[in-house]
Amino acid sequence: MSEHDTEIQTPVEPLSDEPVRSVSYVDLLKQDMQALTEHEEVFIKVPGYEKSGLQVKYRLPENGMELDKIARKVNREYKETFQRNLYNAIDMMIYLCEGLYVQPAGEPEPVPFDPEGRGQPAYFDDSIAGVLNMNGTELRSRNIVKKLFNNNDFAIVNHAERLNRWLMDTSANLEVEFWQSGE
């Protein structure tokens, strides 16, 4: 080596005692999938029932064809877009309902709403009709849903929108309004 040649030395950093942390994208994907599949049911609050904490428990459908059948039936019954949307929402709520539950302040978990003492939660059927002061020809499930929501179509559609949001993403926060969620 001549005096003009300089030796280039690469600095060597000492090895760390900490293990190398690599992110496994496969593990992250598996965690996401686990989070999505662990929520097979959801409780959605019914507006206006804050004292009792009335909620509806819904299940996931087996597949989209179940909801498609509902939509086709409603589309045959109604021609106006608003009615189609409203009754599609109502029929979906009825079909996916697993029962009505209450959760008054201080209750850690929702408990079945069982007004007749049958040992099971009420549904959108005659088991709740008496509480709603309904009788006779009004006892169709659609009428019961409407009465439960105080005949407020917009409250029904808002509730169904929360259900739809959950169906699309079972980890969605349903406590916030759609416009607040950043979706």
JOQUI-V749768 format. One record per residue. RES is the residue in one small letter. SS is DSSP state (helix for helix, strand for strand, loop for the rest). PHI is phi in radians with two decimals (* if undefined). OMEGA is omega as a letter, one per 20 degrees, with the letter a starting at -180 (* if undefined). Layout:
BEGIN
res/ss/phi/omega
RES/SS/PHI/OMEGA
RES/SS/PHI/OMEGA
END
This chain:
BEGIN
res/ss/phi/omega
m/loop/*/r
s/loop/-1.54/a
e/loop/-1.23/r
h/loop/-1.50/r
d/loop/-1.43/r
t/loop/-2.00/r
e/loop/-1.49/r
i/loop/-1.59/r
q/loop/-1.95/r
t/loop/-1.54/r
p/loop/-1.14/r
v/loop/-1.82/r
e/loop/-1.56/r
p/loop/-1.15/r
l/loop/-1.20/r
s/loop/-1.42/r
d/loop/-1.36/a
e/loop/-1.38/r
p/loop/-1.19/r
v/loop/-1.26/a
r/loop/-1.80/r
s/loop/-1.98/a
v/loop/-1.55/r
s/loop/-1.65/a
y/helix/-1.15/r
v/helix/-1.14/r
d/helix/-1.12/r
l/helix/-1.10/r
l/helix/-1.11/r
k/helix/-1.11/r
q/helix/-1.13/r
d/helix/-1.07/a
m/helix/-1.10/r
q/helix/-1.07/a
a/helix/-1.10/a
l/helix/-1.26/a
t/helix/-1.55/a
e/loop/-1.39/a
h/loop/-1.80/a
e/loop/-1.65/r
e/strand/-2.59/a
v/strand/-2.56/r
f/strand/-1.87/r
i/strand/-2.12/a
k/strand/-1.18/r
v/loop/-1.71/a
p/loop/-1.12/r
g/loop/1.66/a
y/loop/-2.03/a
e/loop/-1.17/a
k/loop/-1.14/a
s/loop/-1.49/a
g/loop/1.16/a
l/loop/-1.06/r
q/strand/-2.42/r
v/strand/-1.94/r
k/strand/-1.65/r
y/strand/-2.05/r
r/strand/-2.02/r
l/loop/-1.36/r
p/loop/-1.28/r
e/loop/-1.11/r
n/loop/-2.80/a
g/helix/-1.17/a
m/helix/-1.10/r
e/helix/-1.06/a
l/helix/-1.32/r
d/helix/-1.12/r
k/helix/-1.07/r
i/helix/-1.09/a
a/helix/-1.08/r
r/helix/-1.11/r
k/helix/-1.09/a
v/helix/-1.10/a
n/helix/-1.13/r
r/helix/-1.28/a
e/helix/-1.38/a
y/loop/-2.18/a
k/loop/-1.82/a
e/loop/-1.36/a
t/helix/-1.04/a
f/helix/-1.07/r
q/helix/-1.12/r
r/helix/-1.04/a
n/helix/-1.12/a
l/helix/-1.08/a
y/helix/-1.33/r
n/helix/-1.14/r
a/helix/-1.09/a
i/helix/-1.08/a
d/helix/-1.14/r
m/helix/-1.13/r
m/helix/-1.06/r
i/helix/-1.10/a
y/helix/-1.13/a
l/helix/-1.59/a
c/strand/-1.16/r
e/strand/-1.90/r
g/strand/2.39/r
l/strand/-1.76/a
y/strand/-2.32/r
v/strand/-2.17/r
q/loop/-2.60/r
p/loop/-1.09/r
a/loop/-0.91/r
g/loop/1.67/r
e/loop/-1.40/a
p/loop/-1.27/a
e/loop/-2.36/r
p/loop/-1.12/r
v/strand/-2.07/a
p/strand/-1.00/r
f/loop/-1.55/a
d/loop/-2.22/a
p/loop/-1.16/a
e/loop/-1.78/r
g/loop/1.14/a
r/loop/-1.53/r
g/loop/1.46/r
q/loop/-2.57/a
p/loop/-1.19/r
a/loop/-1.22/r
y/loop/-2.14/r
f/loop/-1.42/a
d/loop/-2.56/a
d/helix/-1.13/r
s/helix/-1.16/r
i/helix/-1.94/a
a/helix/-1.01/r
g/loop/-1.09/r
v/loop/-1.11/a
l/loop/-1.56/a
n/loop/1.01/r
m/loop/-1.92/r
n/loop/-2.75/r
g/helix/1.13/a
t/helix/-1.25/r
e/helix/-1.27/a
l/loop/-1.37/r
r/loop/-1.55/a
s/helix/-0.98/r
r/helix/-1.08/r
n/helix/-1.14/r
i/helix/-1.16/r
v/helix/-1.06/a
k/helix/-1.06/a
k/helix/-1.14/r
l/helix/-1.06/r
f/loop/-1.67/r
n/loop/1.01/a
n/loop/0.94/a
n/loop/-1.75/a
d/helix/-1.00/a
f/helix/-1.21/r
a/helix/-1.15/r
i/helix/-1.12/a
v/helix/-1.11/r
n/helix/-1.10/r
h/helix/-1.09/r
a/helix/-1.15/r
e/helix/-1.11/r
r/helix/-1.12/r
l/helix/-1.10/r
n/helix/-1.05/r
r/helix/-1.06/r
w/helix/-1.16/r
l/helix/-1.08/r
m/helix/-1.36/a
d/loop/-2.62/a
t/loop/-1.18/r
s/loop/-1.78/a
a/loop/-1.12/r
n/loop/-1.47/a
l/loop/-1.55/r
e/loop/-1.36/r
v/loop/-1.71/r
e/loop/-1.25/a
f/helix/-0.94/a
w/helix/-1.20/r
q/helix/-1.57/a
s/loop/-1.41/a
g/loop/1.36/r
e/loop/-1.49/*
END
